[in-house]
Amino acid sequence: MADKKEKKKSGKETEKESKKSEIIHAKGYSMPFDPEKTARARGIDLPISRKKSMELCRAIRGMEVQKAKDYLEDVIAKKKAVPIRRYTTGAGHKKGIGPGKYPVKVAKYVLKVIESAENNAEYNGLDTDTLYIKSIAAHPGRVYKGYMPRAHGRFTPWDEKTTNIEVILESMED
C-alpha cells in the first residue's frame, strides 16, 4: 500500500515539475510566461508619468509589434492621439477617439522597451514578424526625494516619481 502511494506521489510530482518548466513566473513580472514562445523586457525607474504610461499601455496591449511601433511613432509625431479612459481631466476631444492626449515622452520610452524586447526575441531565435504584445504594464517606480527651498528656512517636498514598464511579447500560434 505504501509503495502505491509513493508511486502516485512521485508521478504527480513529475507532472507538476514538467508544467513548471513550461511556464515561468519570473521576479518582477506580473504574469507567467513560456520562455520558448515569449520574449520580455523591462524599463526600470523611467522618468515618465505613470498615469500617461498606463493609458498608453492600455492602447497598445494586444497589438502586433510592428503596428505598435508605427502607432508609437505616430504619437511621437503627434499624428495619432492616445485615448484617455481613466484620467480624463484636461484631456481635450480628439477626432474619432474622444478624450485623448499626445504623451510624446512616454511614447519614446515605451518604444525603447518594446524594441529591447524585440531584440531579445531575435536573440532567442523567435520570428520577429509574428510577435504580438501579450502583456504590457506600467507600475509605480522608485521615488527620488528632493526639496525646494522656501523662505524663512522652510522647504517644500519636490520628489521625482518614476515608472517601471514591463513588456512580454509572444509569437502568434498558427
C-alpha positions as CSV (number, residue, x, y, z in Angstrom):
1,M,0.0,0.0,0.0
2,A,2.7,2.4,0.9
3,D,4.6,1.7,-2.3
4,K,1.5,2.5,-4.4
5,K,1.0,5.8,-2.6
6,E,4.7,6.7,-3.1
7,K,4.4,5.9,-6.9
8,K,1.3,8.0,-7.2
9,K,3.0,10.9,-5.4
10,S,6.2,10.6,-7.4
11,G,4.1,10.5,-10.6
12,K,2.2,13.7,-9.6
13,E,5.4,15.5,-8.7
14,T,7.0,14.8,-12.1
15,E,3.8,16.1,-13.8
16,K,4.0,19.3,-11.7
17,E,7.7,19.7,-12.4
18,S,7.2,19.4,-16.1
19,K,4.4,22.0,-16.0
20,K,6.7,24.3,-14.0
21,S,9.4,24.0,-16.6
22,E,7.0,25.1,-19.4
23,I,5.6,28.2,-17.7
24,I,7.8,30.5,-15.6
25,H,6.7,33.4,-13.3
26,A,9.9,35.5,-13.1
27,K,10.6,38.0,-10.4
28,G,9.5,41.5,-11.4
29,Y,6.8,40.4,-14.0
30,S,3.1,40.5,-13.3
31,M,2.2,37.4,-15.3
32,P,3.7,33.9,-16.0
33,F,5.1,33.2,-19.5
34,D,6.6,30.4,-21.6
35,P,10.2,31.2,-22.3
36,E,10.2,29.2,-25.6
37,K,7.5,31.3,-27.2
38,T,8.0,34.7,-25.5
39,A,10.5,37.5,-25.0
40,R,10.4,40.1,-22.3
41,A,12.0,43.4,-21.3
42,R,11.6,45.9,-18.5
43,G,12.3,49.6,-18.2
44,I,13.2,50.5,-14.6
45,D,12.9,53.9,-12.9
46,L,11.9,55.7,-16.1
47,P,11.3,59.5,-15.5
48,I,7.8,59.5,-17.1
49,S,4.3,59.9,-15.9
50,R,2.7,56.7,-14.5
51,K,-0.8,57.8,-15.5
52,K,0.0,58.5,-19.1
53,S,2.0,55.3,-19.2
54,M,-1.0,53.3,-18.1
55,E,-3.2,54.9,-20.8
56,L,-0.6,54.2,-23.5
57,C,0.0,50.6,-22.4
58,R,-3.8,50.0,-22.5
59,A,-3.9,51.4,-26.0
60,I,-1.2,49.1,-27.5
61,R,-1.9,45.9,-25.5
62,G,-2.6,43.0,-27.8
63,M,-1.2,44.8,-31.0
64,E,1.3,43.2,-33.3
65,V,4.8,44.6,-32.6
66,Q,5.2,46.4,-35.9
67,K,1.8,48.0,-35.7
68,A,2.5,49.1,-32.1
69,K,5.9,50.6,-33.2
70,D,4.2,52.5,-36.0
71,Y,1.5,53.7,-33.6
72,L,4.1,55.0,-31.1
73,E,6.0,56.8,-33.9
74,D,2.7,58.5,-34.9
75,V,2.1,59.5,-31.3
76,I,5.6,61.0,-31.1
77,A,4.9,62.9,-34.3
78,K,1.5,63.9,-32.9
79,K,-0.4,62.4,-35.8
80,K,-2.4,60.0,-33.6
81,A,-3.7,60.6,-30.1
82,V,-3.8,58.1,-27.2
83,P,-7.4,57.6,-25.9
84,I,-7.7,58.6,-22.3
85,R,-10.1,56.4,-20.4
86,R,-9.4,57.0,-16.7
87,Y,-7.5,60.2,-16.1
88,T,-9.6,62.5,-18.4
89,T,-9.1,65.8,-16.6
90,G,-7.7,68.3,-19.0
91,A,-7.9,65.9,-22.0
92,G,-9.4,67.6,-25.0
93,H,-11.6,65.8,-27.5
94,K,-9.7,64.2,-30.4
95,K,-11.3,63.3,-33.7
96,G,-12.5,59.7,-33.7
97,I,-11.5,58.7,-30.1
98,G,-13.0,61.2,-27.7
99,P,-10.8,62.4,-24.9
100,G,-7.1,62.0,-25.9
101,K,-3.6,63.2,-25.4
102,Y,-0.2,63.0,-27.1
103,P,2.2,61.6,-24.4
104,V,5.4,62.1,-26.5
105,K,7.9,61.5,-23.7
106,V,6.1,58.3,-22.6
107,A,5.9,57.0,-26.2
108,K,9.7,57.4,-26.7
109,Y,10.5,55.4,-23.6
110,V,7.8,52.7,-24.3
111,L,9.2,52.4,-27.8
112,K,12.7,51.7,-26.5
113,V,11.4,49.0,-24.2
114,I,9.4,47.3,-27.0
115,E,12.5,47.4,-29.3
116,S,14.6,45.9,-26.5
117,A,12.0,43.0,-26.1
118,E,12.0,42.5,-29.9
119,N,15.9,42.3,-29.9
120,N,15.6,39.8,-27.0
121,A,13.2,37.7,-29.1
122,E,15.6,37.8,-32.1
123,Y,18.4,36.7,-29.9
124,N,16.3,33.8,-28.5
125,G,15.5,32.6,-32.1
126,L,11.9,33.8,-32.3
127,D,10.5,35.1,-35.6
128,T,10.1,38.9,-35.0
129,D,7.4,39.2,-37.8
130,T,4.9,37.1,-35.8
131,L,5.2,38.7,-32.4
132,Y,2.4,40.5,-30.6
133,I,2.3,42.3,-27.3
134,K,0.9,39.7,-24.9
135,S,1.3,41.9,-21.8
136,I,2.4,45.4,-21.2
137,A,2.0,47.2,-17.9
138,A,3.1,50.3,-16.0
139,H,3.8,50.3,-12.3
140,P,5.0,52.9,-9.9
141,G,8.8,53.0,-9.6
142,R,11.1,54.5,-7.0
143,V,10.6,57.9,-5.6
144,Y,13.6,60.1,-5.6
145,K,13.3,62.5,-2.7
146,G,14.0,66.2,-3.3
147,Y,13.0,69.6,-1.9
148,M,12.5,73.2,-3.0
149,P,14.0,75.8,-0.6
150,R,11.4,78.3,0.6
151,A,11.5,81.5,2.7
152,H,12.5,81.5,6.4
153,G,14.4,78.2,6.2
154,R,11.5,76.1,5.2
155,F,11.2,73.8,2.2
156,T,8.6,72.1,0.1
157,P,8.9,68.4,-1.0
158,W,9.9,68.2,-4.6
159,D,10.0,64.5,-5.2
160,E,10.7,62.8,-8.6
161,K,8.3,59.9,-9.1
162,T,9.4,57.2,-11.6
163,T,7.7,54.4,-13.5
164,N,8.5,50.8,-14.3
165,I,7.4,49.4,-17.7
166,E,7.2,45.6,-18.4
167,V,6.6,44.1,-21.8
168,I,6.1,40.4,-22.7
169,L,6.0,39.6,-26.5
170,E,4.6,36.3,-27.7
171,S,4.8,34.6,-31.1
172,M,1.4,34.1,-32.7
173,E,0.4,30.4,-32.9
174,D,-0.7,29.2,-36.4
